[in-house]
């Protein structure tokens, strides 16, 4: 299992993780819209991970 952590300097209010290829599952109740996620990869290989976040301006 791998933990992916958002370490943004700003204070995001929304997150969207994208992982390719899709040979993984989210673990411990996490999902692609959480700040920090846990994933279990089901195949060896290279993966691309990206995180987009939004910041609410007041």
Protein Blocks (a to p, Z undefined) as FASTA:
>chain_A
ZZdddfbfbdcfbdcdddddfbbcdeehiafkbfbdcdddfbecddddddddddddZZ
